Amino acid sequence: MKTKPDFMLVVLAAFGLGLAATMLLPMTTSSSVAAPASALQAGVIQPE
């Protein structure tokens, strides 16, 4: 007769998998870095 895995182990494994997916998914899908909307936000000083 096969033994069933412990319920807490299954819950912790599912939680860990979800946590890893939550942390890694945004890094893999976003290929661009957020850019400032204007030169003022970027800190660029343009002499006139």
CORJO-V911041 format. One record per residue. N is the residue number from 1. RES is the residue in one small letter. SS is DSSP state (helix for helix, strand for strand, loop for the rest). D_LAST is the distance of its C-alpha to the last C-alpha in Angstrom with 2 decimals. Layout:
# CORJO-V911041
N | RES | SS | D_LAST
N | RES | SS | D_LAST
This chain:
# CORJO-V911041
1 | m | loop | 83.18
2 | k | loop | 79.42
3 | t | loop | 77.55
4 | k | loop | 74.67
5 | p | loop | 71.36
6 | d | loop | 70.65
7 | f | helix | 68.82
8 | m | helix | 66.32
9 | l | helix | 65.50
10 | v | helix | 64.72
11 | v | helix | 62.55
12 | l | helix | 60.62
13 | a | helix | 60.17
14 | a | helix | 58.83
15 | f | helix | 56.45
16 | g | helix | 55.20
17 | l | helix | 54.74
18 | g | helix | 52.78
19 | l | helix | 50.61
20 | a | helix | 49.90
21 | a | helix | 49.10
22 | t | helix | 46.73
23 | m | helix | 44.86
24 | l | helix | 44.81
25 | l | helix | 44.27
26 | p | helix | 40.59
27 | m | helix | 39.78
28 | t | helix | 41.61
29 | t | helix | 40.34
30 | s | loop | 36.59
31 | s | loop | 35.14
32 | s | loop | 31.45
33 | v | loop | 29.35
34 | a | loop | 27.55
35 | a | loop | 23.83
36 | p | loop | 21.20
37 | a | loop | 20.46
38 | s | loop | 16.69
39 | a | helix | 13.88
40 | l | helix | 14.12
41 | q | helix | 17.82
42 | a | helix | 17.43
43 | g | loop | 15.49
44 | v | loop | 12.58
45 | i | loop | 9.47
46 | q | loop | 6.37
47 | p | loop | 3.75
48 | e | loop | 0.00
